[in-house]
Amino acid sequence: MKSVDHSIKPQPSDEVKFSLPKIDKFNLENGMEVYFIQKDKLPILQLNLLVNGGSSFDPEGKKGLSNLFSMVIDEGAGKYDSLQLSDEFDSLGTHFSISSSEDNLYFSLQTLKENFDKSLELFSTVILQPHLDEKDFLREQRKMITRILQQQDEPDEIADIVFQFRLFDKVNPYAFPVVGYEGTVKNISIDDIRKFRADYLHPNNSTLIVVGDISKEELQSKLNLYFINWKPENVSNIFAFPYTTQHRKIFLVDKKNTVQSEIRIGHLASKRNEEDYYSKLILNTILGGQFTSRINLNLRERKGYTYGAHSRFNYFKESSYFYVSTSVGLENTANALQEIFNELNGIQKGVTSEELGFAKSSIIRKFPSNFETNKQIASNLIGMVIHSLPEDYFNNYIEEINSLEIDDINNAAKKYVQPEKTVTVIVGDKSKLLEQFKSFDGEIVEADINGELKNKVTK
Amino acid sequence: MDILNIDYEKYKLKNGLEVILYKDNSIPLVAANIWYKVGSANESKGKTGIAHLFEHMMFQGSANVPKEMHFRYIQEAGGSLNGSTSFDRTNYFEKVPSNFLELILWLESDRMGSFIPALTQEKLDNQQNVVSNERLERYDNQPYGLAWELIISNLYPEGHPYSWSTIGSLEDISSYTLEDVSSFFKTYYSPSNAVLVVAGDFETARTKELVEKYFSGIESNGNANSLQAIPPQLKDNIYIIHEDNVQLERIYLSWHSDKAYGDDDASLDILSDILTGSKSSRLYKNLVFEKEVAQDVSAFQFSGRLGGFFTITATAKPGVKLDSLKSEILKELKAIKNDGVSEKELLKSKNGIKSNFIYSLQNLDSLADQINSYNFFLKEPNSFNFDLKRYEEVDNDKIKSATKYFSVPYVELQIIPKNDNENKEGK
């Protein structure tokens, strides 16, 4: 057998040709905007309706309203009660679900082409003729209250909730968990649910995204047919998004009997559609966005503190934050924190040209794989809609990345990674943690599982 | 269905490596997916978790690939990669732009052929820490996180290959030496014990050349002994009560059932869907929707090469006794045994399964993995239609017949809140 020299790393063959799918944009007769990509490889369709009506729209004292609305709206519609409606979707093999995030309500429908008409008809019935019965509402409300009780079991969920609460400092609509609190969910009535529908569920407050095996003409006529009775209404949604300046602070949430600490460290950042997005993307790819980024290689592959550690810029419509997230063995909590701060400080000294080359190559070459499944494609379009990105966004993506130089990234590191402004949340067994923080720089405050302050910790 | 009928080519290298090529040029991506026929079932009591720890070591570099570079080369190419370990097999997979096919074949062949020269104590120490943290994160620090281990260790007799978890115990994970790792490699990581699937956008003749170039020089270590296990039986019901950091009580009922692709395997999948798969499924409707005695309920048929088991899980609403959930569950199983299910229920499940088959074809990684799975269990990569037919042929008689598994002793696990007031904050 002929021997091969395995020591030579193979080079890629000719660059691949990838043609970006064509994005069509049109309006229905009722004014609703539709984004559409035709993809006919498989006889399936993905449809997403995006409504401006996420948890940041929840009124004071009724946090969790948008989420509860998403649970109740498909509990019966038209001639179907709750169980019949779900049976109708299931019998078609159609996946239909509704969820709520900070910014939006999402309706998602995945169906075979042969069942598109029937699925669309059911979907439009949910939008136009939901029952919103009190009996169904009360059942879903009880389910949600129990779910909130169960959250206490999940250290990672507690860490996320407390981090966002402290970061947005109780004053910003993004400070509160999408699901709300036990007290605020109990405070919601069926009238609030009905009012939420009247306030927000309108075609002029929504965007439809469709990906799949259908022609534009056919899609247009079907959507117009099923949504003809959905009429635009006045929508008033003006909220203030106030921010407070943060100084480095550590919040400790005591969770007895845990064997790991959940750690979140981060600070507020600029919005998705503001300048320097691509610099921040490259920066984070180098710092913590991938397996081979600095933070994971240090905390996992060198120190062995964790199964994984990552950083990201998390973008909302009106705000964003940068954060590092990991879970580590209790005994290594302070060590891990120290290493994370070393990385946040270290990146300010600049990145190397190898790192820049690697990040660019990774991001650019990954581009085609973002368009593999219908859900991925839809999710790209959703991002475009939420953050009001330009229509040629995907066309210019690779060029934008390619144009950046090392100074751009180094400036972004100084501007967008700010260790001195970080909010840190640790969820773990206090009795095993305090000793480690005796010599740690920075104020430590104890918080409860919702992020409300208890008392300063004496080290 | 035509779209489920895939065209492939399968052949074997002289060293025993099986190769399956599946071409799809619709997007310029290519995936490699290797199954090694070794999993945690090949371990023994007191030596658990090594198959999974070994999987981690395979990402630590090989003779021509320095530490951290396996990941880096693939991410630099814009690719994605991972591996996973189950009872029966270990898989490794990556997906890259199609012009990087040679890179991933080189990487996979280098660790298949030259893993041992790059093995060091430092790497092993590091991954023992990482895997211990993986165990803490995914099992010990998770509410109800120990349920799986408690079920299998009671359902299977001591020493049975399925009686310990894939992650292994902390004690075992930290006990392994370099020699254990080398010897595991020599026993199981032979090309003759592996199957390589290449799927996606490639040119066949060129791909065959590359596979030959990189893999044919790897020597076979012969064939590892194939595991056998006697189908286990419980003499009596086993009751376990476990205290955990949880707010709500949860019950698990587990019965031995059929193995993967056994006569009743598909019927049990459909039965699990009829019991808990949708809002109007029998147990969900009864316990969660109407009576509101459970917060959630789920049923699933686990099936592997050496056997299977069927588990029903329900979480009690605050103040509800687990025994009342249990009696409702058993009552429903008895009703199905006596009266079967309706045509409507069967049709709904089958339509859902059929659609899911088609949805799943969108993703190249999962397609490549499914091809390997069919080849492993059925010796035939093109089994999508065969698999779908298994479900389409399930009728009321088959469902009733599958309820025979519930007439024998079972394992009942109750997970209840720790008797610890400090853990009840905010209640």
Chai-1 contact restraints between the chains, C-beta under 6 A:
chainA,res_idxA,chainB,res_idxB,connection_type,confidence,min_distance_angstrom,max_distance_angstrom,comment,restraint_id
A,M1,B,S216,contact,1.0,0.0,6.0,A-B,restraint_1
A,M1,B,G217,contact,1.0,0.0,6.0,A-B,restraint_2
A,S3,B,G217,contact,1.0,0.0,6.0,A-B,restraint_3
A,V4,B,K213,contact,1.0,0.0,6.0,A-B,restraint_4
A,V4,B,G217,contact,1.0,0.0,6.0,A-B,restraint_5
A,H6,B,N64,contact,1.0,0.0,6.0,A-B,restraint_6
A,H6,B,D110,contact,1.0,0.0,6.0,A-B,restraint_7
A,S7,B,N64,contact,1.0,0.0,6.0,A-B,restraint_8
A,P10,B,E102,contact,1.0,0.0,6.0,A-B,restraint_9
A,P10,B,L103,contact,1.0,0.0,6.0,A-B,restraint_10
A,P10,B,W106,contact,1.0,0.0,6.0,A-B,restraint_11
A,P12,B,N99,contact,1.0,0.0,6.0,A-B,restraint_12
A,P12,B,F100,contact,1.0,0.0,6.0,A-B,restraint_13
A,S13,B,N99,contact,1.0,0.0,6.0,A-B,restraint_14
A,V16,B,P28,contact,1.0,0.0,6.0,A-B,restraint_15
A,V16,B,P97,contact,1.0,0.0,6.0,A-B,restraint_16
A,V16,B,S98,contact,1.0,0.0,6.0,A-B,restraint_17
A,V16,B,N99,contact,1.0,0.0,6.0,A-B,restraint_18
A,F18,B,P28,contact,1.0,0.0,6.0,A-B,restraint_19
A,K41,B,S26,contact,1.0,0.0,6.0,A-B,restraint_20
A,L42,B,L361,contact,1.0,0.0,6.0,A-B,restraint_21
A,L83,B,K279,contact,1.0,0.0,6.0,A-B,restraint_22
A,L83,B,S280,contact,1.0,0.0,6.0,A-B,restraint_23
A,S86,B,K279,contact,1.0,0.0,6.0,A-B,restraint_24
A,S86,B,S280,contact,1.0,0.0,6.0,A-B,restraint_25
A,D87,B,S280,contact,1.0,0.0,6.0,A-B,restraint_26
A,D90,B,S278,contact,1.0,0.0,6.0,A-B,restraint_27
A,D90,B,K348,contact,1.0,0.0,6.0,A-B,restraint_28
A,D90,B,G352,contact,1.0,0.0,6.0,A-B,restraint_29
A,S91,B,K348,contact,1.0,0.0,6.0,A-B,restraint_30
A,S91,B,N351,contact,1.0,0.0,6.0,A-B,restraint_31
A,G93,B,N351,contact,1.0,0.0,6.0,A-B,restraint_32
A,G93,B,G352,contact,1.0,0.0,6.0,A-B,restraint_33
A,G93,B,K354,contact,1.0,0.0,6.0,A-B,restraint_34
A,G93,B,S355,contact,1.0,0.0,6.0,A-B,restraint_35
A,L112,B,S355,contact,1.0,0.0,6.0,A-B,restraint_36
A,T146,B,Q295,contact,1.0,0.0,6.0,A-B,restraint_37
A,L149,B,Q247,contact,1.0,0.0,6.0,A-B,restraint_38
A,Q150,B,Q247,contact,1.0,0.0,6.0,A-B,restraint_39
A,Q152,B,Q247,contact,1.0,0.0,6.0,A-B,restraint_40
A,D153,B,P143,contact,1.0,0.0,6.0,A-B,restraint_41
A,D153,B,V246,contact,1.0,0.0,6.0,A-B,restraint_42
A,D153,B,Q247,contact,1.0,0.0,6.0,A-B,restraint_43
A,K256,B,E422,contact,1.0,0.0,6.0,A-B,restraint_44
A,K256,B,N423,contact,1.0,0.0,6.0,A-B,restraint_45
A,N257,B,N245,contact,1.0,0.0,6.0,A-B,restraint_46
A,T258,B,N141,contact,1.0,0.0,6.0,A-B,restraint_47
A,V259,B,L136,contact,1.0,0.0,6.0,A-B,restraint_48
A,V259,B,D140,contact,1.0,0.0,6.0,A-B,restraint_49
A,V259,B,N141,contact,1.0,0.0,6.0,A-B,restraint_50
A,Q260,B,L136,contact,1.0,0.0,6.0,A-B,restraint_51
A,Q260,B,N141,contact,1.0,0.0,6.0,A-B,restraint_52
A,Q290,B,Q75,contact,1.0,0.0,6.0,A-B,restraint_53
A,F291,B,F71,contact,1.0,0.0,6.0,A-B,restraint_54
A,T292,B,F71,contact,1.0,0.0,6.0,A-B,restraint_55
A,T292,B,R72,contact,1.0,0.0,6.0,A-B,restraint_56
A,T292,B,Q75,contact,1.0,0.0,6.0,A-B,restraint_57
A,R300,B,V130,contact,1.0,0.0,6.0,A-B,restraint_58
A,G304,B,N126,contact,1.0,0.0,6.0,A-B,restraint_59
A,G304,B,N129,contact,1.0,0.0,6.0,A-B,restraint_60
A,G304,B,V130,contact,1.0,0.0,6.0,A-B,restraint_61
A,T306,B,N133,contact,1.0,0.0,6.0,A-B,restraint_62
A,Y307,B,N133,contact,1.0,0.0,6.0,A-B,restraint_63
A,Y307,B,E134,contact,1.0,0.0,6.0,A-B,restraint_64
A,Y307,B,E137,contact,1.0,0.0,6.0,A-B,restraint_65
A,S327,B,E137,contact,1.0,0.0,6.0,A-B,restraint_66
A,G329,B,N133,contact,1.0,0.0,6.0,A-B,restraint_67
A,F358,B,E76,contact,1.0,0.0,6.0,A-B,restraint_68
A,S361,B,E76,contact,1.0,0.0,6.0,A-B,restraint_69
A,S362,B,Q75,contact,1.0,0.0,6.0,A-B,restraint_70
A,S362,B,E76,contact,1.0,0.0,6.0,A-B,restraint_71
A,S362,B,G78,contact,1.0,0.0,6.0,A-B,restraint_72
A,R365,B,A77,contact,1.0,0.0,6.0,A-B,restraint_73
A,R365,B,G78,contact,1.0,0.0,6.0,A-B,restraint_74
A,R365,B,P97,contact,1.0,0.0,6.0,A-B,restraint_75
A,K366,B,G78,contact,1.0,0.0,6.0,A-B,restraint_76
A,P368,B,P28,contact,1.0,0.0,6.0,A-B,restraint_77
A,S369,B,L29,contact,1.0,0.0,6.0,A-B,restraint_78
A,E372,B,I27,contact,1.0,0.0,6.0,A-B,restraint_79
A,T373,B,Q362,contact,1.0,0.0,6.0,A-B,restraint_80
A,T373,B,N363,contact,1.0,0.0,6.0,A-B,restraint_81
A,I449,B,G426,contact,1.0,0.0,6.0,A-B,restraint_82
